[in-house]
């Protein structure tokens, strides 16, 4: 067998497996708030920016509008966000956080603390991994 094609020699596999497992561990922490992991990271962007175009939101999250649009519709029905058309260019959709969405931030404040307990890492290792993954993301 070609050694390059062994699963154990693939960098992508442990990243995939870890990402899948992390999202699985987020699920029970986010369910009481009615959030999926993708909605949660979307809210993080909105808590920081308050208002953002779908295009810029997609860049932040590495998601396309085909993935974002149905999710944002659900989030709007939940009252967390508001989608509007830009007054300058109606082709541009702007997403804004609502008061209800702002209140959600306080409710989920313990989630990162609980997640940190699920992944036992020394802080130096976590920072090194974070740095390496961000460096990799910049290449995409």
Long-range contacts (C-beta under 8 A, 24 or more apart in sequence): 15-133, 22-115, 22-119, 25-115, 25-118, 25-119, 26-111, 26-115, 29-111, 29-114, 29-115, 30-108, 30-111, 33-104, 33-107, 33-108, 34-78, 35-104, 35-108, 36-71, 38-63, 38-67, 38-71, 39-71, 39-74, 39-75, 40-108, 40-111, 42-68, 42-71, 42-72, 42-75, 43-75, 43-80, 43-97, 43-101, 43-104, 43-105, 43-108, 46-81, 46-95, 46-96, 46-97, 46-101, 47-97, 47-101, 47-102, 47-105, 50-96, 50-97, 51-94, 51-95, 51-96, 51-97, 52-94, 52-95, 53-86, 53-92, 53-93, 53-94, 53-95, 54-83, 54-92, 54-93, 54-94, 54-95, 55-92, 57-95, 62-137, 62-140, 75-101, 80-104
